Amino acid sequence: MRLCSLKTTFSKMIVSYLMVLVVPLIFGISLYATTLGITRRNVEEANLSVLNNVRDSVNISLSGISSMMRALLSDGNITALSNKDQYAAEDYKAMDEIQSTLSMSLLSNAYIDDILIYFHKADFILSSKSYLGRLGSMSGYSSTVGLDVTDFAEQIGGAEAYSLRLVASNHGTAAFITAPGTSISGKNNVVSVLVRLKTGLLEEMIVSDDCRTFLVDASGNTFSGEAGVRLSGESGAWTLERTQSAAENSRCIETEDTVFQIRYVRFVPAEIYYRSFSTVCLLFFAFLALCLGGGLPLAVSTARRSYHPVREILSLIPQPGDDQDSDDYMVIRSSLTGLLQKTEDYEVERDNRALALRSYLLFRLLNPSDLQEADFLEVCRKCEITFENTSFLLIGFSVENGSNLFFKQNESVDEGVSNFLVVAITNVLRTAFTGDYKFFTAAYKGVYYAVVNVNSRLDKEVVLDEIKKSCLLAAGRLDADFRAIVSIAVSNVHTGYLKIRRCYEEVEEVLRQQNALKHSAYVTQHRELALIKQKAEAGASPRAAAPNPKKDGKKWVNVEEIKAYIDSHYTAPDLTVGALSDRFHMTAANLSLLFKRKLGVSPLEYIQIKRVSEAKCLLEATQMKVSDIAKSVGYYDSRPLIRAFRRIEGVNPAEYRDQKKNV
């Protein structure tokens, strides 16, 4: 995420790195310049015997090219074909024989990749690899043979007799060798031989002569010249020629009518040139790594000193547009300022920053007077939040007495518990929810919220039931571990990013009803409000509905009766904490608290343990499908069983069955 304050921090880090890199950069430049001189001298002092062997091999290959050229030009079939401007079937048969001869001649040549014969009159090309009819189809020929033949006739016509013309095409390096009498117009009924050299001959070698060293790359660029030799032509097409002074002593290149040969020329393998250079580069990068290692703590230290999460987050909050927004603006600003305390602990600041970012995002979601969807997604990106679907519900956690548990210490809770409650709720939700539910948590106006991103393909009723079960589990753990009675409100499922505001209004309505009716139940869903109001109007609130054993004279239900009922009815899909509370005329909160104090687990956990235990027996003794086992132990489908199985046993049902088979 890129914020204004981060830009300043980033700039300071860049300056720190540049200060650290000044020394290695200066050292590297001087080292590189020295390396060029050392490497150049090593090339001149290379093993002459190896170089002479390479030179002789190349000269033999070039002599073979010249002899082959003379033989081809004197061949009767080629002579006959050169006099025709179009060909019949027997002519193509003769070409097949010539093509076969050319292909066989390339098997023993390490430097030649392809030989082509160009008939000027018929404007036809014959290749040792393949041949095509007219020059108009040369684009197909180029992709087949791998040779760029653009303006082929012009290149051939412009070449000098018995001269070596090298072309660096898109597919490699080619050499043109033409016969005497070649004309630009092609009217003299002559033929030209095109030899395509293998790419490695020039691209992977450095060429130097005995007179003075010059380096040539595959595109014909020269780095230093020699008085007796010059390169003519343009980039991509160049010719190695003798100057007038070289013609007098004929020291470097000799060209005759029947032979083409390079004399006193050394082809130096590229690895000799770069051997010493690689060694020096290794030393340079080792020194550079040492400098970077020393400069990294300096840069990190600079970043930490420049990082102020309070200013960063508060800079995101827009100024209120009217008086109506002022209260919300001051609340969120005050909350963030209290949360982001000045501290020297970088890790604490980073965690506080994450909480503050999500609180800011929730603030924007719940005050969307002018918030468009594009603006909302941009805020999500800044807060490092990604939604996979567009269906949402909201869960609100609040302490029963309404105190602000998440920004201020509660007097009834030990020091440090308030922050731990935030972590506890998040961990419980993370454990209870599956991959179908992506959520983020944040605090706003004294209430801790979880914004749940629901898979839109799921049934809303199933989603709400599973969410309520997960929230009951969270509330039970908070009650048992911290003796903190937390009221939980769950909204309905709504579609659309900006409908989160509607979720928030529903949660607020639930919390108001809970406070008004003194409702002590752990979890209340918005869809249950109608029933709660109906009971309230009838004078039977959920708390008042609980029977008094002294007045009624009835026997008070003990935990063993509840446990026995679960043991005999756990396979019923509708066996829930709510059903148990109705059965034994107790509130869900009192039943859960009584059950857990006696047995150490909540009723919901005990039901899951019983169902998982029965599922284990069926997995070991039968070959039933997991979905069938889930239905037989009290689940509507396999997903709740898999989640409960993984939480209790640490593996899913299929893995458990495989483990038992292996044993």
N, C-alpha and C positions, 0 to 999 in steps of 0.2 A: 504494500500500500504506500502511496506517495502522498505525503502531507507536506505542508509548508515547513514545519519544523524539521522534518526528515530531510528536506532538501539542504538545509543548513548543516545538519549533521553529516550528510553525504559529502558536501563540499569540504568540510573539515577533514574527513577521512581521506579524500583525494589529496588534499594538500599534505597531509602527514605521509602518505605513501610516496608522493613525489619527493619529499625531503629525504626519505629513506633511500630512494632509488637513484639519487643524483650520483653517488659514488660508484655503484655498479654500472650505471650507464656510461659514465666517462671511462671507466676501466674497460668496458666492453668495446667501445669505439676504438680505443687505442689498441686493444688486443686484436680486434678484427683487422685493422690496418697492418699490424705486424704479421698476422697470419697469412695475409695475401702474399707478402714478400717471401716468407719462409716456404709456403706451399709452391710458389712459382719456382723457387730454386730447387725444391725436391723433384719437381717434374723434369727439369733439365738434367738432373743427376740420376734419373731413373735407369733401370737396368737396360742397357742398349741391346743386349741379345734378345730380350723379350720383345722390345719394340721392333727390332729388325725382322723378327719372325712374323709379327703382325703385318708389318709393311710388305714383306714378301708375299704373304697370303693374299693381301688385297691386290697387289700387282698381278699375281697369277690369275686372280679372278677377273681383273680388268682385261688382261690379255685374252682370257677365254671369251670374254664378251666380244672383243674385237674379232677374234677368229670366228665365233659363231655368227657375228654380223656379216662377215664376208661370205661365209658359207650360205647363209640365208639369202643374201642378195644375188648370189649366183645360182640358186636353185631354180630348176626349170619350171616347176609348178608356180613358184612365186613370180617368176618373170611372166608366165602366161596370165596369171591372175592380175598382174599390175597393168596389163594392156586392156583390160575389160572395164567397162563402166557399169555393168550389172552382171549378176551371176546366176547360173542355172544349178540344177540339183547335183550334177557331177562336180561342179566347182566346190560346192559345200562339202562333198565327200573328200575331195583333195585337201580342203582346209582341215577336216577332221584328222587326217594323217599328219599334217604339219603341226597341228595343235598337240597331238599325242607325242610327237618327237620333241617339241619344246617342253612339254611337261616332264618327260623323262630326263631331260638335260638339267632340270632344276633340282633334282633329287640330291645330287652330289655337290651342289653349290651352296656355300654357307652365307653368301652375301646377296644373292639375287632372289627376289621374291616373285617377280613376274616379268615375262617378256611379251611385248605386244608388237605387231607388225601393222603399220598404217599404209593402206593403198590410197594414194592421192587421187587417182582418177575416179575410182568407185566410191571414195570417201567412206572406207570400210576399215574396221579394226578387227584383227585376229589376235587372240590372247592365248597364253599357255594355260590359263585357268578356265576361261569361258569366252564366247564371242557373241556379238549381237549384230543385227542387220545394218541399221543406218545410224548416223551420228545423232539423229533426232531423239533416239532413245537412250542417250548417254546417262540420263539421271538414273535409270535402272541399272546401267552398267556400273556406275560409280558405287552403288550400294552392294552390287554383287562381288566385284573384284576388290573394292576398297581403294579406288584411285580417283582423284578429282580430275576429270578430263574436260573441264570448262575451257572453251577456246582452244581445243586441242590442235586444230589445223593451224591456227596462228602461231602457237608455240613451236610446232614442228617446223613450219616454214621459216621462222625467224632464227632457228638454230644454225650455227656454222658447221661446215663439213667436218666430220670426225671430231666434234667437240663434245665435251662432257657438260651437260646442262642439268643441274640439280634443281628439283622443285620440291619444296616443303608443302605438301597438300594437307587437307584435313585428315587424311588417312595414312600419312607416312611420307617418306622421302622417295622421289622418283628421279631417274637419270635418263636423259634423251641422248641417243647416239644416232646420228643421221648419216646417210650415204652421200657421196659426192653427187652434185647435180640437182640437189633438192632446191626447188624454187618456192617462192611464197605462194604463187598462184596454183601450183600443183599440176601444171599442164605438161610436164616432161615425162609423165608416165613412170615416175620413180616411186620407190617405197622407202619408208622410214622405220627404223627399229627403235622401240621405246623399251628401256630396261628400268624396271622398278626395283630399287635397292631396298633391302630390309631396313626397318626403322633404326635398329641398333647400330648400324654402321656409322651414322653421323650423329645421332642424338645422344648416344652414350659415349662418344669419344671426343677427345680434344686433338686437333690437328696442329702440328708444328713442323717447320722445315729446319734444315741445318743452317741456313743463312741467318734467319731471325725468326723468333717464335711469333706465331699469330694464332689466335683462338677463334674458332668458327662454330656457331650454333646451328641448329637445324633450319632456322629461317634465313641463314646467310649473313647474319650480323657478324662483323669482325671487330675484335677489340684492339688489335695492333697489326699493322701491315708490313710488307717486305718489298724492297725495291724491285725484286725480280718477279713477284707474283702479285696479282690483283684479282679482286672479285668484281665482276661486271654484272649488271642486271639490277633488279629491284628486290625488295623483301618478298620472299616467297618464291622467287625464280631468279637464280643467279648462276654464273658461269665462272669456272676457275681458268684464268688465262695467263699467258706470259706477257710481260712488258717488253719493250724494245731492248732494254739492257739484258734481260733474261734470255732473249732470243740469241744474243751474241755469244753468251757462254753456255747456254743450255744446261744450267746447273740443276734447276729445280724440276722442270717439266719438259718432257720430250713428246712431240706429237708428229707422227708420220702418217703416210697414206694407209698403211696396213697395220699399224699398231698404235695403241694409246696406252701410255704408261706414266705413272707418277714416280719421279726419282727423288731420292733424298728427303722423303716425306715420312714423318713418323705419326702413327695413329696411337695415341697414348690412352689406355683405358681410364675411365673416369674415376675409378676407385683409388688410383694412385694419386690423383690430384686432391681428392677429398680426405685422404687418410689422416694427414697431419691436421687438416682443418677440423675434422670431427673431434680429435683429441683436445684441441684448444677450446672448441665450443663446449665440450664436456666440463672443462675446468671453469669456463665462464659461467655456465648455468649453476654449477655447484656454488660458486661465490655469490651468485644472485640469490640462490635459495637461502644462504646464510643471512644475507642482508634482509630478505623478506621475513625470515623467522625472527630476526631482531626487531623489525619494524612493526610486525603484527601486534604485539602488546601495546606499542605506542598508539597505533591507530584505534585499537579497541578502547584503550583508556580515553582517548579523545572523544570517541563516540559516546561512551558512558557519561562523561562529564557534560556533553552537549545534549543528552537525552533528558527531556523534561516532560513526562507523560501528562502532567496536569495541563500545561499550556497546549500540548498537542490535542488532547481530547476536547478541552474547552473551546479551542479555536474552531472545532467542527460545529458547535451548537450555534444556530442562527439567532440573531437578536429577535425578540418578540415583535410581531407585527402590530398587535393591539393589546389593550388591557386584558382581554380574555386569555391571551397566551402568556401573560406575565407570570402568573402563579406557577404554571407548569415549567416555565423557563427557570424560575428561581429554584424550584424544587429539584430539578435534575441537576442544575449547576451546583447547588449546595451539596447534593448527594455525591456528585463526582469529586468535588473538592474535599469532602470528608473522607472519601474512599482512597484517593490518591495522596496519601501522606508522603511528605518528603522523607526519603530514606536512602541510605547508602547501599542497600542491598539491591543489586541489579535484578536478581531473579524475582524478588518481591514486586519490584516496579513493573516487571514484565507481566506477572500474573494480574496485578491490579489494572494494568493497561487493557488486558483482555476482558476483564469484567466491565471496565468502564466503557469499552467499545460496544459491548452488547447492551449495556444500559442505555447508551446513546441511541443505538439502533431501535430499541424498544420505545424510547421517547419519540423518535420520528414516526414509528408505526402507529403509536397511539394518538398522535396529533397531526393527522394527514390532511389538514385543511387545504393545502395547496400542493400536496405531494403527488406527483405523477408516477406511473409505473417505472418509467425510465430513471427518474430521480431515485426511486426506491431501490432499484437494482444497483445504482451507482453507490448508494449508501451501504448496501450489503457488501459490495466489493471492497469498500474502504474498511468495513468491519470484519472482513475475512470470513463472511458467511455465504454459503452456497445452498440454494434451495433446488431440489430435484423435481418437485411437483408444485401445484398451485392450490392444494387443499390444506387447510390449517385448522388447528384448534388450540386453545390456550388453557393452561393449567395455572391456577394461582394458589400459592402457599402462604398462609398468614397465621401468626400466633393468636391464640384464642382471646387474649386480652387486648389485641390490636396494637401492641407496642412494636416499634420498629426494630426488628430483630437483626436486620441485615446491614444497617448502616450505623447503628448504635448498640452498645452493649445492653442486654436486658438484665435488670437487677436480679431477677430470679434465676438466671443462668450463670454458671461459672464463667470466669474470664476465658476468652478464647473459644467458647462453645458457639458463639454466633457465627463466626467465620467457618467453623467446622460444620455447622448445620447446612450451610450453602453447599459445601463439598459433599456432605452426606446425601442430600437430596439429589444432587447431580449424579452421584455414583449409583444410587438406588434406581434412578430412572434409566441410566445407561445399562444396568444389569437386567432390568425388567423389559425394556423395549427391545425389539428385534430390528433387523435391517429395514423393515417397513416404515419405521418411525425415526426420522431425523429431527433433532431438536437442538435448540440453544437456550441457555438460561440467563436471566438477568433480573436485577432488582429495580423496582420503581414504586415510589411513594409508600415505602414500608412493606411492600408485598413482593415476594419472590415469584417470578413467572418462568414458565417453560413454554416456549413457542414451538409447537410440534408440527412438523411438515409431514402430512399424511399421504400415503400412496393413494392416488385418486381411484385406482382400480379396486380397492378394498370396499367392502360393504360398510356403510357408516355405522350401522347398529353394532356390527362385530367390533369395529374400531373403538366405539365408545365403551363397550363392555370390557375389552382388553385394557383400555386406558384406565378404567376405574379399578380393575384388579391390580394393576401396577401401582396406582396411587394408594390403594389400601395397604399394599405391601410397604410402600415408602412411609406411610403414616405410622404403621405398626412398629417399624424399626426406630423411627424417631421417638415414639412414645416410650419404647422399651429401653433404648440406649440413653436418652437424654431427659426423660420425663417431661418432654415438651409436647403439649397437645397442640398439634398444628391442624388447622382447618384447611381443607383442600376443595377448591371449586374448579369444575371442569365445564368448559363451554361446549357448544355443538360444533360440528364440522362445517366450515364455510369454504367456498372456493373463490380464489382471487387474492392477490397480494394485499390489496387495500381493505379486504374484509376482516383482517386481523383486528381492526378497530371494533367491528361488531363482536368478535370473540371477547374482546376486553370488556365491552359493555355487559355482556352476558355474565362474565366472571364477577364483575362488580355487583351485579344484581344478586347473584348467588351469595356473595359475601355479606351483603346487606341483610338478606333474609336469614342467614345463619346467625348474625348478631341480634337481629330483632326477635327471633324465636328462641334464642339461647340454645340453638341446635348444636349438640356436642358430637354429632356424627363425624367420622373422619372425612368422608368424601361425599360431596353433593354435586350432582350434575344439573346443568341448566334444564334439561328435559324433565327433571323430577320436581321442579318448583311448583308446578300446578298441583301435584299431590300434596306437597308440604303446605301450600296455602289452604288447600281444602281441609286438611287436618287442623290447621290453626283456626280456621273459621268455625269448625265444629267443636273447638275447645279441647282438642286432643293433639297437642304438639308432640313431636317425636319423643321429647323428654317426658312429657306428661303421660304418654301412652305406656310407659314402662310400668308394670304392675308393682304394687307394694305387697310383699308377702305377708307383712304383719296385718294389713287391712283385709286382704282377701282370704287369709287363712290357708293359702295354698302352700304346698311344700316348695321351698326354694330350690331351683334347679342347680345341681352341682356340675362341675366340669366333667366328671366321669359319665354323666348322662349324655352330655354333648359329644364326648369322644365316642361313646358306644353308638350313638346315632350316626356319626360320620362313618364309623367302621362298617355299618350295615347299609349305608346309602351312598357311599362315595362314588359308585358307578353311575349315579344319576347325573345327567348333564346340567340340571338346574340346581345342583347343590352349591350354593354360594354362601358367603357370610350374611348377606341380606336374608336369604331363605332361612338360615339358622336363627337369626335374630327374630324373625316372625314366628318361627316354630316354638322358640323358648321364651317369647315375650320379653326380649331384652333389646336394648339398642345395640347397633353393630359395634360401637366404641366400647361399651361395657363388656359385651361378650368377648371381643378380641382381647381386651385388657385382662379379664378374668382367666381366659383360656391360656394366654401366654405366661401369666404369672405362675400358673399351676404346672404347665407342661413345658415351658421354655420356648414354644413356637406358637405362631398365630394360627387360627383356624384354617386360613387359606393355605398356609405352608403345610399344615398337617394333612389337608386334603390332597395336596400335590404329592406329598411323601407317600401316602397310601396308594394313589394312582400309579406313581412311578414304580413302587414295589410290586404291584400286581402286573404292570407292564413288563418288568424284568422277568417274572416267572413265565409269562406268555412268550417272551422272546427266547428264553432258554428251552422251553418245552414244546413249542409249536413252530410252524413255518408261516404263521399269519403275517399279512402285510402290516406295516406300521400304521397305516390309516385305519385298518380294521381293529388293531389293538387299541388305538386311541379311542375309537367309538365304544369299545367294550369296557373301557375303564372310566368312561364318563366325559370324554371330550367330543365336541362336534366334528373336529377334523384333527389332523396330525400336528399342526403348527404349535398349539399350546403344549402338547405332550413333548415335542422336541425341545421346546424352550425349558420346560420344567426338568426334563431328563438331563439336559446339558448343565443346568444350574446345580442339580443335586449330585449327579454321577460324574460330571466333567466330560462326558462324551455324548454323542447322539445315539438313538436306539440302534441304528444300523451298525455303528462302530462297536457298541456293546455286544451285539449278537456275534460279530466277527471275532471279538476277543474271546468269547466263551467257546466258540468253535475251535479256535487255535489251542485253547487249553485242553 
